[in-house]
Structure formats: structure tokens, C-alpha cells
Amino acid sequence: MFVSKQTSQLFDNQANVVAIYPLQGLATENVPDWLEEFTNDLGYTDGIHPIFDALPALRNLCSGSHWPTPEQFLDALQFGNEKGFIFYGDWEPREYLDESTFFSGPGRRRIVWVYAETIEAGFDAIINAAKADHDRQRANAGAA
């Protein structure tokens, strides 16, 4: 059975690509459930998130004093003629006992929303986010 390098890296980092949402062709009057969840999750970032750099239509929308509604997010994405993909990913956080020993479990997840122009780049972004989180946790254990 062929296992891609990215699939192996997802497994090694206990990470998942939960969903991929294409932006080109997004044409609907009703806010999709995923976009509502995306809007709510970004609301906790105080408007500071890498996705705003990648999608200027969202950066402009979120630069005001009031957080936009899901309907406003939908309009910005549809009428901004955005291309590429929004990915929803997660991974199991690790608790490192030392630099080489950790434990984790499926009861907790860290989530990430990323924008990428290609499917491969989206997978890589989620893998890199999980790796960076694991590296931070490992460094904290080494400093303790």
C-alpha cells in the first residue's frame, strides 16, 4: 500500500486534515456551517491571524471595531473573488516529560485554520503547525 510522505508526517505528528473548503466557486445565499465555525474561531484571535495576510478581503472586513457576522464573511469571500482553499486541521497536543518522552491522547485537540493556494501546501501548513506546537512543548519540558 502506498503511503504518501504527507500522510506519514500527519501520522507522526498526530495531526489531521479535517476538512478542505475550496473558495473558488463559493456561491450560496446561506452561510455554510463550516464558515460559521471559521468565523467564530477567528473571533478569538482579536483579528490577528495569518489567514488575514493571505486573504485581503477578510483583513479589510475585520479591521473595524465590530467583529463581522458570518454573512459578512460569506459576502467578502464570494465577492472578493478569492481562490485557493481554507483548511481545518487539528492535532493531539503532547505533554513532554523530557525531551524524548511524551504522552498524549484523543481527549484534547488543538485546531488550526489555514489558507493555501494548493492542496499540498495546505497539508504542509497543518503538519508544520503541529510540529511547531510539539517543538514548543518539548522545549518547555527541556527548560523545566
Phi and psi in radians as a Rosetta constraint file:
Dihedral C 1 N 2 CA 2 C 2 CIRCULARHARMONIC -1.468 0.35
Dihedral N 2 CA 2 C 2 N 3 CIRCULARHARMONIC 2.223 0.35
Dihedral C 2 N 3 CA 3 C 3 CIRCULARHARMONIC -2.095 0.35
Dihedral N 3 CA 3 C 3 N 4 CIRCULARHARMONIC 2.148 0.35
Dihedral C 3 N 4 CA 4 C 4 CIRCULARHARMONIC -1.218 0.35
Dihedral N 4 CA 4 C 4 N 5 CIRCULARHARMONIC 2.790 0.35
Dihedral C 4 N 5 CA 5 C 5 CIRCULARHARMONIC -1.021 0.35
Dihedral N 5 CA 5 C 5 N 6 CIRCULARHARMONIC -0.727 0.35
Dihedral C 5 N 6 CA 6 C 6 CIRCULARHARMONIC -1.168 0.35
Dihedral N 6 CA 6 C 6 N 7 CIRCULARHARMONIC -0.678 0.35
Dihedral C 6 N 7 CA 7 C 7 CIRCULARHARMONIC -1.084 0.35
Dihedral N 7 CA 7 C 7 N 8 CIRCULARHARMONIC -0.743 0.35
Dihedral C 7 N 8 CA 8 C 8 CIRCULARHARMONIC -1.103 0.35
Dihedral N 8 CA 8 C 8 N 9 CIRCULARHARMONIC -0.723 0.35
Dihedral C 8 N 9 CA 9 C 9 CIRCULARHARMONIC -1.181 0.35
Dihedral N 9 CA 9 C 9 N 10 CIRCULARHARMONIC -0.655 0.35
Dihedral C 9 N 10 CA 10 C 10 CIRCULARHARMONIC -1.053 0.35
Dihedral N 10 CA 10 C 10 N 11 CIRCULARHARMONIC -0.817 0.35
Dihedral C 10 N 11 CA 11 C 11 CIRCULARHARMONIC -1.056 0.35
Dihedral N 11 CA 11 C 11 N 12 CIRCULARHARMONIC -0.833 0.35
Dihedral C 11 N 12 CA 12 C 12 CIRCULARHARMONIC -1.067 0.35
Dihedral N 12 CA 12 C 12 N 13 CIRCULARHARMONIC -0.524 0.35
Dihedral C 12 N 13 CA 13 C 13 CIRCULARHARMONIC -1.768 0.35
Dihedral N 13 CA 13 C 13 N 14 CIRCULARHARMONIC 0.154 0.35
Dihedral C 13 N 14 CA 14 C 14 CIRCULARHARMONIC 0.918 0.35
Dihedral N 14 CA 14 C 14 N 15 CIRCULARHARMONIC 0.727 0.35
Dihedral C 14 N 15 CA 15 C 15 CIRCULARHARMONIC -1.984 0.35
Dihedral N 15 CA 15 C 15 N 16 CIRCULARHARMONIC 2.761 0.35
Dihedral C 15 N 16 CA 16 C 16 CIRCULARHARMONIC -2.380 0.35
Dihedral N 16 CA 16 C 16 N 17 CIRCULARHARMONIC 2.471 0.35
Dihedral C 16 N 17 CA 17 C 17 CIRCULARHARMONIC -1.604 0.35
Dihedral N 17 CA 17 C 17 N 18 CIRCULARHARMONIC 1.801 0.35
Dihedral C 17 N 18 CA 18 C 18 CIRCULARHARMONIC -1.345 0.35
Dihedral N 18 CA 18 C 18 N 19 CIRCULARHARMONIC -0.720 0.35
Dihedral C 18 N 19 CA 19 C 19 CIRCULARHARMONIC -2.735 0.35
Dihedral N 19 CA 19 C 19 N 20 CIRCULARHARMONIC 2.651 0.35
Dihedral C 19 N 20 CA 20 C 20 CIRCULARHARMONIC -2.242 0.35
Dihedral N 20 CA 20 C 20 N 21 CIRCULARHARMONIC 2.198 0.35
Dihedral C 20 N 21 CA 21 C 21 CIRCULARHARMONIC -2.078 0.35
Dihedral N 21 CA 21 C 21 N 22 CIRCULARHARMONIC 1.955 0.35
Dihedral C 21 N 22 CA 22 C 22 CIRCULARHARMONIC -1.266 0.35
Dihedral N 22 CA 22 C 22 N 23 CIRCULARHARMONIC 2.391 0.35
Dihedral C 22 N 23 CA 23 C 23 CIRCULARHARMONIC -1.550 0.35
Dihedral N 23 CA 23 C 23 N 24 CIRCULARHARMONIC -0.622 0.35
Dihedral C 23 N 24 CA 24 C 24 CIRCULARHARMONIC -1.185 0.35
Dihedral N 24 CA 24 C 24 N 25 CIRCULARHARMONIC 2.242 0.35
Dihedral C 24 N 25 CA 25 C 25 CIRCULARHARMONIC 1.564 0.35
Dihedral N 25 CA 25 C 25 N 26 CIRCULARHARMONIC 0.055 0.35
Dihedral C 25 N 26 CA 26 C 26 CIRCULARHARMONIC -1.180 0.35
Dihedral N 26 CA 26 C 26 N 27 CIRCULARHARMONIC 1.848 0.35
Dihedral C 26 N 27 CA 27 C 27 CIRCULARHARMONIC -2.506 0.35
Dihedral N 27 CA 27 C 27 N 28 CIRCULARHARMONIC 1.700 0.35
Dihedral C 27 N 28 CA 28 C 28 CIRCULARHARMONIC -2.655 0.35
Dihedral N 28 CA 28 C 28 N 29 CIRCULARHARMONIC 2.688 0.35
Dihedral C 28 N 29 CA 29 C 29 CIRCULARHARMONIC -1.563 0.35
Dihedral N 29 CA 29 C 29 N 30 CIRCULARHARMONIC -0.420 0.35
Dihedral C 29 N 30 CA 30 C 30 CIRCULARHARMONIC -1.752 0.35
Dihedral N 30 CA 30 C 30 N 31 CIRCULARHARMONIC 2.440 0.35
Dihedral C 30 N 31 CA 31 C 31 CIRCULARHARMONIC -1.225 0.35
Dihedral N 31 CA 31 C 31 N 32 CIRCULARHARMONIC 2.113 0.35
Dihedral C 31 N 32 CA 32 C 32 CIRCULARHARMONIC -1.123 0.35
Dihedral N 32 CA 32 C 32 N 33 CIRCULARHARMONIC 2.634 0.35
Dihedral C 32 N 33 CA 33 C 33 CIRCULARHARMONIC -0.965 0.35
Dihedral N 33 CA 33 C 33 N 34 CIRCULARHARMONIC -0.719 0.35
Dihedral C 33 N 34 CA 34 C 34 CIRCULARHARMONIC -1.098 0.35
Dihedral N 34 CA 34 C 34 N 35 CIRCULARHARMONIC -0.636 0.35
Dihedral C 34 N 35 CA 35 C 35 CIRCULARHARMONIC -1.248 0.35
Dihedral N 35 CA 35 C 35 N 36 CIRCULARHARMONIC -0.583 0.35
Dihedral C 35 N 36 CA 36 C 36 CIRCULARHARMONIC -1.145 0.35
Dihedral N 36 CA 36 C 36 N 37 CIRCULARHARMONIC -0.754 0.35
Dihedral C 36 N 37 CA 37 C 37 CIRCULARHARMONIC -1.127 0.35
Dihedral N 37 CA 37 C 37 N 38 CIRCULARHARMONIC -0.744 0.35
Dihedral C 37 N 38 CA 38 C 38 CIRCULARHARMONIC -1.004 0.35
Dihedral N 38 CA 38 C 38 N 39 CIRCULARHARMONIC -0.836 0.35
Dihedral C 38 N 39 CA 39 C 39 CIRCULARHARMONIC -1.049 0.35
Dihedral N 39 CA 39 C 39 N 40 CIRCULARHARMONIC -0.803 0.35
Dihedral C 39 N 40 CA 40 C 40 CIRCULARHARMONIC -1.114 0.35
Dihedral N 40 CA 40 C 40 N 41 CIRCULARHARMONIC -0.778 0.35
Dihedral C 40 N 41 CA 41 C 41 CIRCULARHARMONIC -1.118 0.35
Dihedral N 41 CA 41 C 41 N 42 CIRCULARHARMONIC -0.729 0.35
Dihedral C 41 N 42 CA 42 C 42 CIRCULARHARMONIC -1.183 0.35
Dihedral N 42 CA 42 C 42 N 43 CIRCULARHARMONIC -0.407 0.35
Dihedral C 42 N 43 CA 43 C 43 CIRCULARHARMONIC -1.081 0.35
Dihedral N 43 CA 43 C 43 N 44 CIRCULARHARMONIC -0.398 0.35
Dihedral C 43 N 44 CA 44 C 44 CIRCULARHARMONIC -1.467 0.35
Dihedral N 44 CA 44 C 44 N 45 CIRCULARHARMONIC -0.037 0.35
Dihedral C 44 N 45 CA 45 C 45 CIRCULARHARMONIC -1.687 0.35
Dihedral N 45 CA 45 C 45 N 46 CIRCULARHARMONIC 0.026 0.35
Dihedral C 45 N 46 CA 46 C 46 CIRCULARHARMONIC 0.987 0.35
Dihedral N 46 CA 46 C 46 N 47 CIRCULARHARMONIC 0.559 0.35
Dihedral C 46 N 47 CA 47 C 47 CIRCULARHARMONIC 1.292 0.35
Dihedral N 47 CA 47 C 47 N 48 CIRCULARHARMONIC 0.191 0.35
Dihedral C 47 N 48 CA 48 C 48 CIRCULARHARMONIC -1.976 0.35
Dihedral N 48 CA 48 C 48 N 49 CIRCULARHARMONIC 1.836 0.35
Dihedral C 48 N 49 CA 49 C 49 CIRCULARHARMONIC -2.780 0.35
Dihedral N 49 CA 49 C 49 N 50 CIRCULARHARMONIC 2.455 0.35
Dihedral C 49 N 50 CA 50 C 50 CIRCULARHARMONIC -0.999 0.35
Dihedral N 50 CA 50 C 50 N 51 CIRCULARHARMONIC -0.433 0.35
Dihedral C 50 N 51 CA 51 C 51 CIRCULARHARMONIC -1.125 0.35
Dihedral N 51 CA 51 C 51 N 52 CIRCULARHARMONIC -0.459 0.35
Dihedral C 51 N 52 CA 52 C 52 CIRCULARHARMONIC -1.228 0.35
Dihedral N 52 CA 52 C 52 N 53 CIRCULARHARMONIC -0.526 0.35
Dihedral C 52 N 53 CA 53 C 53 CIRCULARHARMONIC -1.223 0.35
Dihedral N 53 CA 53 C 53 N 54 CIRCULARHARMONIC -0.605 0.35
Dihedral C 53 N 54 CA 54 C 54 CIRCULARHARMONIC -1.386 0.35
Dihedral N 54 CA 54 C 54 N 55 CIRCULARHARMONIC -0.487 0.35
Dihedral C 54 N 55 CA 55 C 55 CIRCULARHARMONIC -2.144 0.35
Dihedral N 55 CA 55 C 55 N 56 CIRCULARHARMONIC 1.552 0.35
Dihedral C 55 N 56 CA 56 C 56 CIRCULARHARMONIC -0.976 0.35
Dihedral N 56 CA 56 C 56 N 57 CIRCULARHARMONIC -0.550 0.35
Dihedral C 56 N 57 CA 57 C 57 CIRCULARHARMONIC -1.070 0.35
Dihedral N 57 CA 57 C 57 N 58 CIRCULARHARMONIC -0.632 0.35
Dihedral C 57 N 58 CA 58 C 58 CIRCULARHARMONIC -1.343 0.35
Dihedral N 58 CA 58 C 58 N 59 CIRCULARHARMONIC -0.662 0.35
Dihedral C 58 N 59 CA 59 C 59 CIRCULARHARMONIC -1.031 0.35
Dihedral N 59 CA 59 C 59 N 60 CIRCULARHARMONIC -0.810 0.35
Dihedral C 59 N 60 CA 60 C 60 CIRCULARHARMONIC -1.098 0.35
Dihedral N 60 CA 60 C 60 N 61 CIRCULARHARMONIC -0.706 0.35
Dihedral C 60 N 61 CA 61 C 61 CIRCULARHARMONIC -1.125 0.35
Dihedral N 61 CA 61 C 61 N 62 CIRCULARHARMONIC -0.684 0.35
Dihedral C 61 N 62 CA 62 C 62 CIRCULARHARMONIC -1.629 0.35
Dihedral N 62 CA 62 C 62 N 63 CIRCULARHARMONIC 0.140 0.35
Dihedral C 62 N 63 CA 63 C 63 CIRCULARHARMONIC -1.494 0.35
Dihedral N 63 CA 63 C 63 N 64 CIRCULARHARMONIC -0.094 0.35
Dihedral C 63 N 64 CA 64 C 64 CIRCULARHARMONIC -1.438 0.35
Dihedral N 64 CA 64 C 64 N 65 CIRCULARHARMONIC -3.086 0.35
Dihedral C 64 N 65 CA 65 C 65 CIRCULARHARMONIC -1.446 0.35
Dihedral N 65 CA 65 C 65 N 66 CIRCULARHARMONIC -0.280 0.35
Dihedral C 65 N 66 CA 66 C 66 CIRCULARHARMONIC -1.995 0.35
Dihedral N 66 CA 66 C 66 N 67 CIRCULARHARMONIC 2.402 0.35
Dihedral C 66 N 67 CA 67 C 67 CIRCULARHARMONIC -1.232 0.35
Dihedral N 67 CA 67 C 67 N 68 CIRCULARHARMONIC 2.307 0.35
Dihedral C 67 N 68 CA 68 C 68 CIRCULARHARMONIC -1.172 0.35
Dihedral N 68 CA 68 C 68 N 69 CIRCULARHARMONIC 2.750 0.35
Dihedral C 68 N 69 CA 69 C 69 CIRCULARHARMONIC -1.409 0.35
Dihedral N 69 CA 69 C 69 N 70 CIRCULARHARMONIC 2.835 0.35
Dihedral C 69 N 70 CA 70 C 70 CIRCULARHARMONIC -0.994 0.35
Dihedral N 70 CA 70 C 70 N 71 CIRCULARHARMONIC -0.607 0.35
Dihedral C 70 N 71 CA 71 C 71 CIRCULARHARMONIC -1.112 0.35
Dihedral N 71 CA 71 C 71 N 72 CIRCULARHARMONIC -0.663 0.35
Dihedral C 71 N 72 CA 72 C 72 CIRCULARHARMONIC -1.209 0.35
Dihedral N 72 CA 72 C 72 N 73 CIRCULARHARMONIC -0.643 0.35
Dihedral C 72 N 73 CA 73 C 73 CIRCULARHARMONIC -1.067 0.35
Dihedral N 73 CA 73 C 73 N 74 CIRCULARHARMONIC -0.795 0.35
Dihedral C 73 N 74 CA 74 C 74 CIRCULARHARMONIC -1.031 0.35
Dihedral N 74 CA 74 C 74 N 75 CIRCULARHARMONIC -0.837 0.35
Dihedral C 74 N 75 CA 75 C 75 CIRCULARHARMONIC -1.050 0.35
Dihedral N 75 CA 75 C 75 N 76 CIRCULARHARMONIC -0.752 0.35
Dihedral C 75 N 76 CA 76 C 76 CIRCULARHARMONIC -1.085 0.35
Dihedral N 76 CA 76 C 76 N 77 CIRCULARHARMONIC -0.724 0.35
Dihedral C 76 N 77 CA 77 C 77 CIRCULARHARMONIC -1.244 0.35
Dihedral N 77 CA 77 C 77 N 78 CIRCULARHARMONIC -0.719 0.35
Dihedral C 77 N 78 CA 78 C 78 CIRCULARHARMONIC -1.209 0.35
Dihedral N 78 CA 78 C 78 N 79 CIRCULARHARMONIC -0.834 0.35
Dihedral C 78 N 79 CA 79 C 79 CIRCULARHARMONIC -1.509 0.35
Dihedral N 79 CA 79 C 79 N 80 CIRCULARHARMONIC -0.191 0.35
Dihedral C 79 N 80 CA 80 C 80 CIRCULARHARMONIC -1.424 0.35
Dihedral N 80 CA 80 C 80 N 81 CIRCULARHARMONIC -0.067 0.35
Dihedral C 80 N 81 CA 81 C 81 CIRCULARHARMONIC 0.923 0.35
Dihedral N 81 CA 81 C 81 N 82 CIRCULARHARMONIC 0.744 0.35
Dihedral C 81 N 82 CA 82 C 82 CIRCULARHARMONIC -1.279 0.35
Dihedral N 82 CA 82 C 82 N 83 CIRCULARHARMONIC 2.576 0.35
Dihedral C 82 N 83 CA 83 C 83 CIRCULARHARMONIC -2.134 0.35
Dihedral N 83 CA 83 C 83 N 84 CIRCULARHARMONIC 3.046 0.35
Dihedral C 83 N 84 CA 84 C 84 CIRCULARHARMONIC 1.647 0.35
Dihedral N 84 CA 84 C 84 N 85 CIRCULARHARMONIC -2.754 0.35
Dihedral C 84 N 85 CA 85 C 85 CIRCULARHARMONIC -2.450 0.35
Dihedral N 85 CA 85 C 85 N 86 CIRCULARHARMONIC 2.548 0.35
Dihedral C 85 N 86 CA 86 C 86 CIRCULARHARMONIC -1.839 0.35
Dihedral N 86 CA 86 C 86 N 87 CIRCULARHARMONIC 2.242 0.35
Dihedral C 86 N 87 CA 87 C 87 CIRCULARHARMONIC -1.916 0.35
Dihedral N 87 CA 87 C 87 N 88 CIRCULARHARMONIC 2.493 0.35
Dihedral C 87 N 88 CA 88 C 88 CIRCULARHARMONIC -2.002 0.35
Dihedral N 88 CA 88 C 88 N 89 CIRCULARHARMONIC 2.110 0.35
Dihedral C 88 N 89 CA 89 C 89 CIRCULARHARMONIC -2.310 0.35
Dihedral N 89 CA 89 C 89 N 90 CIRCULARHARMONIC 2.857 0.35
Dihedral C 89 N 90 CA 90 C 90 CIRCULARHARMONIC -2.636 0.35
Dihedral N 90 CA 90 C 90 N 91 CIRCULARHARMONIC 2.959 0.35
Dihedral C 90 N 91 CA 91 C 91 CIRCULARHARMONIC -2.735 0.35
Dihedral N 91 CA 91 C 91 N 92 CIRCULARHARMONIC 2.821 0.35
Dihedral C 91 N 92 CA 92 C 92 CIRCULARHARMONIC -1.460 0.35
Dihedral N 92 CA 92 C 92 N 93 CIRCULARHARMONIC 2.132 0.35
Dihedral C 92 N 93 CA 93 C 93 CIRCULARHARMONIC -1.196 0.35
Dihedral N 93 CA 93 C 93 N 94 CIRCULARHARMONIC 2.590 0.35
Dihedral C 93 N 94 CA 94 C 94 CIRCULARHARMONIC -1.908 0.35
Dihedral N 94 CA 94 C 94 N 95 CIRCULARHARMONIC 2.459 0.35
Dihedral C 94 N 95 CA 95 C 95 CIRCULARHARMONIC -1.858 0.35
Dihedral N 95 CA 95 C 95 N 96 CIRCULARHARMONIC 1.924 0.35
Dihedral C 95 N 96 CA 96 C 96 CIRCULARHARMONIC -1.537 0.35
Dihedral N 96 CA 96 C 96 N 97 CIRCULARHARMONIC 2.282 0.35
Dihedral C 96 N 97 CA 97 C 97 CIRCULARHARMONIC -1.488 0.35
Dihedral N 97 CA 97 C 97 N 98 CIRCULARHARMONIC -0.576 0.35
Dihedral C 97 N 98 CA 98 C 98 CIRCULARHARMONIC -2.696 0.35
Dihedral N 98 CA 98 C 98 N 99 CIRCULARHARMONIC -2.960 0.35
Dihedral C 98 N 99 CA 99 C 99 CIRCULARHARMONIC -1.187 0.35
Dihedral N 99 CA 99 C 99 N 100 CIRCULARHARMONIC -0.282 0.35
Dihedral C 99 N 100 CA 100 C 100 CIRCULARHARMONIC -2.170 0.35
Dihedral N 100 CA 100 C 100 N 101 CIRCULARHARMONIC 0.023 0.35
Dihedral C 100 N 101 CA 101 C 101 CIRCULARHARMONIC -2.189 0.35
Dihedral N 101 CA 101 C 101 N 102 CIRCULARHARMONIC 2.207 0.35
Dihedral C 101 N 102 CA 102 C 102 CIRCULARHARMONIC -2.464 0.35
Dihedral N 102 CA 102 C 102 N 103 CIRCULARHARMONIC 2.856 0.35
Dihedral C 102 N 103 CA 103 C 103 CIRCULARHARMONIC -2.314 0.35
Dihedral N 103 CA 103 C 103 N 104 CIRCULARHARMONIC 2.700 0.35
Dihedral C 103 N 104 CA 104 C 104 CIRCULARHARMONIC -2.755 0.35
Dihedral N 104 CA 104 C 104 N 105 CIRCULARHARMONIC 3.017 0.35
Dihedral C 104 N 105 CA 105 C 105 CIRCULARHARMONIC -2.864 0.35
Dihedral N 105 CA 105 C 105 N 106 CIRCULARHARMONIC 2.868 0.35
Dihedral C 105 N 106 CA 106 C 106 CIRCULARHARMONIC -1.322 0.35
Dihedral N 106 CA 106 C 106 N 107 CIRCULARHARMONIC -0.015 0.35
Dihedral C 106 N 107 CA 107 C 107 CIRCULARHARMONIC -1.298 0.35
Dihedral N 107 CA 107 C 107 N 108 CIRCULARHARMONIC -0.349 0.35
Dihedral C 107 N 108 CA 108 C 108 CIRCULARHARMONIC -2.195 0.35
Dihedral N 108 CA 108 C 108 N 109 CIRCULARHARMONIC 2.558 0.35
Dihedral C 108 N 109 CA 109 C 109 CIRCULARHARMONIC -2.411 0.35
Dihedral N 109 CA 109 C 109 N 110 CIRCULARHARMONIC 2.544 0.35
Dihedral C 109 N 110 CA 110 C 110 CIRCULARHARMONIC -1.846 0.35
Dihedral N 110 CA 110 C 110 N 111 CIRCULARHARMONIC 2.442 0.35
Dihedral C 110 N 111 CA 111 C 111 CIRCULARHARMONIC -2.016 0.35
Dihedral N 111 CA 111 C 111 N 112 CIRCULARHARMONIC 2.759 0.35
Dihedral C 111 N 112 CA 112 C 112 CIRCULARHARMONIC -2.599 0.35
Dihedral N 112 CA 112 C 112 N 113 CIRCULARHARMONIC 2.444 0.35
Dihedral C 112 N 113 CA 113 C 113 CIRCULARHARMONIC -1.929 0.35
Dihedral N 113 CA 113 C 113 N 114 CIRCULARHARMONIC 2.255 0.35
Dihedral C 113 N 114 CA 114 C 114 CIRCULARHARMONIC -2.339 0.35
Dihedral N 114 CA 114 C 114 N 115 CIRCULARHARMONIC 2.676 0.35
Dihedral C 114 N 115 CA 115 C 115 CIRCULARHARMONIC -1.874 0.35
Dihedral N 115 CA 115 C 115 N 116 CIRCULARHARMONIC 2.449 0.35
Dihedral C 115 N 116 CA 116 C 116 CIRCULARHARMONIC -2.587 0.35
Dihedral N 116 CA 116 C 116 N 117 CIRCULARHARMONIC 2.622 0.35
Dihedral C 116 N 117 CA 117 C 117 CIRCULARHARMONIC -1.392 0.35
Dihedral N 117 CA 117 C 117 N 118 CIRCULARHARMONIC -0.389 0.35
Dihedral C 117 N 118 CA 118 C 118 CIRCULARHARMONIC -2.296 0.35
Dihedral N 118 CA 118 C 118 N 119 CIRCULARHARMONIC 2.811 0.35
Dihedral C 118 N 119 CA 119 C 119 CIRCULARHARMONIC -1.076 0.35
Dihedral N 119 CA 119 C 119 N 120 CIRCULARHARMONIC -0.791 0.35
Dihedral C 119 N 120 CA 120 C 120 CIRCULARHARMONIC -1.048 0.35
Dihedral N 120 CA 120 C 120 N 121 CIRCULARHARMONIC -0.745 0.35
Dihedral C 120 N 121 CA 121 C 121 CIRCULARHARMONIC -1.139 0.35
Dihedral N 121 CA 121 C 121 N 122 CIRCULARHARMONIC -0.606 0.35
Dihedral C 121 N 122 CA 122 C 122 CIRCULARHARMONIC -1.157 0.35
Dihedral N 122 CA 122 C 122 N 123 CIRCULARHARMONIC -0.758 0.35
Dihedral C 122 N 123 CA 123 C 123 CIRCULARHARMONIC -1.038 0.35
Dihedral N 123 CA 123 C 123 N 124 CIRCULARHARMONIC -0.816 0.35
Dihedral C 123 N 124 CA 124 C 124 CIRCULARHARMONIC -1.055 0.35
Dihedral N 124 CA 124 C 124 N 125 CIRCULARHARMONIC -0.682 0.35
Dihedral C 124 N 125 CA 125 C 125 CIRCULARHARMONIC -1.115 0.35
Dihedral N 125 CA 125 C 125 N 126 CIRCULARHARMONIC -0.715 0.35
Dihedral C 125 N 126 CA 126 C 126 CIRCULARHARMONIC -1.196 0.35
Dihedral N 126 CA 126 C 126 N 127 CIRCULARHARMONIC -0.751 0.35
Dihedral C 126 N 127 CA 127 C 127 CIRCULARHARMONIC -1.034 0.35
Dihedral N 127 CA 127 C 127 N 128 CIRCULARHARMONIC -0.798 0.35
Dihedral C 127 N 128 CA 128 C 128 CIRCULARHARMONIC -1.147 0.35
Dihedral N 128 CA 128 C 128 N 129 CIRCULARHARMONIC -0.624 0.35
Dihedral C 128 N 129 CA 129 C 129 CIRCULARHARMONIC -1.134 0.35
Dihedral N 129 CA 129 C 129 N 130 CIRCULARHARMONIC -0.757 0.35
Dihedral C 129 N 130 CA 130 C 130 CIRCULARHARMONIC -1.132 0.35
Dihedral N 130 CA 130 C 130 N 131 CIRCULARHARMONIC -0.789 0.35
Dihedral C 130 N 131 CA 131 C 131 CIRCULARHARMONIC -1.025 0.35
Dihedral N 131 CA 131 C 131 N 132 CIRCULARHARMONIC -0.798 0.35
Dihedral C 131 N 132 CA 132 C 132 CIRCULARHARMONIC -1.078 0.35
Dihedral N 132 CA 132 C 132 N 133 CIRCULARHARMONIC -0.717 0.35
Dihedral C 132 N 133 CA 133 C 133 CIRCULARHARMONIC -1.126 0.35
Dihedral N 133 CA 133 C 133 N 134 CIRCULARHARMONIC -0.783 0.35
Dihedral C 133 N 134 CA 134 C 134 CIRCULARHARMONIC -1.078 0.35
Dihedral N 134 CA 134 C 134 N 135 CIRCULARHARMONIC -0.718 0.35
Dihedral C 134 N 135 CA 135 C 135 CIRCULARHARMONIC -1.101 0.35
Dihedral N 135 CA 135 C 135 N 136 CIRCULARHARMONIC -0.699 0.35
Dihedral C 135 N 136 CA 136 C 136 CIRCULARHARMONIC -1.090 0.35
Dihedral N 136 CA 136 C 136 N 137 CIRCULARHARMONIC -0.775 0.35
Dihedral C 136 N 137 CA 137 C 137 CIRCULARHARMONIC -1.140 0.35
Dihedral N 137 CA 137 C 137 N 138 CIRCULARHARMONIC -0.696 0.35
Dihedral C 137 N 138 CA 138 C 138 CIRCULARHARMONIC -1.117 0.35
Dihedral N 138 CA 138 C 138 N 139 CIRCULARHARMONIC -0.746 0.35
Dihedral C 138 N 139 CA 139 C 139 CIRCULARHARMONIC -1.109 0.35
Dihedral N 139 CA 139 C 139 N 140 CIRCULARHARMONIC -0.682 0.35
Dihedral C 139 N 140 CA 140 C 140 CIRCULARHARMONIC -1.102 0.35
Dihedral N 140 CA 140 C 140 N 141 CIRCULARHARMONIC -0.673 0.35
Dihedral C 140 N 141 CA 141 C 141 CIRCULARHARMONIC -1.187 0.35
Dihedral N 141 CA 141 C 141 N 142 CIRCULARHARMONIC -0.644 0.35
Dihedral C 141 N 142 CA 142 C 142 CIRCULARHARMONIC -1.217 0.35
Dihedral N 142 CA 142 C 142 N 143 CIRCULARHARMONIC -0.476 0.35
Dihedral C 142 N 143 CA 143 C 143 CIRCULARHARMONIC -1.463 0.35
Dihedral N 143 CA 143 C 143 N 144 CIRCULARHARMONIC -0.283 0.35
